[in-house]
Amino acid sequence: MEKKVMDKPKDALTAVKEQPETYTPIHKGLRSRLFKTSIQAGKMDCTDEAALSELYDEFNSLVASIRLHHAMEENFIHPLLADRVPGGAEKLEEDHHVVDHLLDNLVAHLDRIRSKPTKFEKRRELTLEFYLAFNRFIAFFLNHIDVEEEHIRPTLWRLCTAEEVTAAVTKLLASQKPEEGFQNMAMMLSAANTDDLAGLITHAKAALPPEAIQAGLQLAESVLSARDWAALKSRIGIK
C-alpha cells in the first residue's frame, strides 16, 4: 500500500523562510548537474572516445554525489522525521532504493557501450537508449526531491523545534569528508542564490573547521560573478 505524505500546512512557506534550510541548496545543485549531464549525453558523438570517457567520468561522479546525498539524509534527516511521524521516512527510503537500482542499470549500460568497439554498428542506438533512460531517471528523481521540499520540509518544521533541525543539519555537514564537502559546495555554487549560500555558510561555520570554511569561500570567490560574490560577502559579514 502506498504511504501518503502529510499535506503541507497553510503557513508552511512562512515557517520555512524563518528556519535553517534542509534541502534547497543541495537540491538546486543536483538539478543543475543532472540537466548539464543530460545535455552532455544528448550532444555526445558516440564515436568520439574522449567525449565518451568524459561523460563516463562525470556520470559516475554524479552517481557518487547522489548516493552520498541519500546516505546523509538517511543518517541525519530521516531519523528525526521517523521519530515524529509513524513510518514517515519509509516512502523516502523506498525511493532511495529505486534510485540506486536505476543508477546501477545506467552505469552498467554505459559500461556496455564503452566495451563495444568504436565501429560497432549499433553504438549510436545504445547511446540513445542511455540518454532516454537517464532522462526517465531524472523525471523520477525530480519528483522525489519535490516531495521532500514541498511536504517533508514543512512537516519537519511543524513537528520539530528549530534547534532540533539545526542540530541535524549541523551533524550532516560535519559528517562529510573534505573532498565531499568541496564537491557539494561546487554543485551548490552552480545553482544557489545568495540567500541559499549565506544560510549554508552560517550553518557550516558551526560544523566545519575554519580551514574548510576558508576553502569554501575561496571556491565561491572563484566561481561566482563579482556581483554575486560581493552580495554574498555582505550577507555573511566579511570584507
Buried (B, 14 or more C-beta within 10 A) or exposed (E): EEEEBEEBEEEBEEBBEEBBBBBBBBBBBBBBBBEBBBEBBEEBEBEEEEBBEEBBEBBBEBBEBBBBBBEBBBEBBBEBBBEEBEEBBBBBBEBBEBBBEBBEEBBEBBEEBEEBEEEBEEBEEBBEEBBEBBEEBBEEBBEBBEBBBBBBBBBBBBBBEEEBBBBBBBBBBBBBEEEBBBBBBBBBBBBBEBBBBBBBBBBBBEBBEEEBBEBBBEBBEEBBEEEBBEBBBEBBEEE
